[in-house]
């Protein structure tokens, strides 16, 4: 089961998400939060695999709550779920440490896929706004990285791992596709982050697209 903490100030929205993320599909909602001030404590109490976080909440918004969660020891990934598609909001979500974002008008299938991907260690960008947000991320982050690190520093296997990451694969899927252990994949992912000078999967994905490691619309590579 994928253990989920839901954070949204609207009870009807939380109920709808909980119905979609049902045990029959491999999910267990272990806590619900109506405000951002509650999230970190519930994460510590329940130790979920993923947090699904609204942006607009009273007292403490989802961005501040995401930063608080990500500052915890061994924090779970955070998927931002929001009605707002402003570039600044979504960019700020990534900057706060979110593993991805999904607009609330997405379908149930997209929500299930997004939560599974983020819980499995992948990043998830809603296709409706990903091009704009990735462009903003690239303008703000990548130029400095280009000066500090070179793509050519990656080994052939590390480049393969980066390609899989950029196409939305989790560590387990990369391990299966490359016929290596999960631990080996984690080591490669860490090496990729270090050599490219990025802090997380989202930044690595932007770097991969910006440097032509993958192209938009490509699916997972063949094993």
Beta strands, then each sheet from edge to edge (+ up, - down):
strand 1: 2-7
strand 2: 27-33
strand 3: 50-53
strand 4: 77-82
strand 5: 100-103
strand 6: 124-125
sheet 1: 2+ 1+ 3+ 4+ 5+ 6+
end
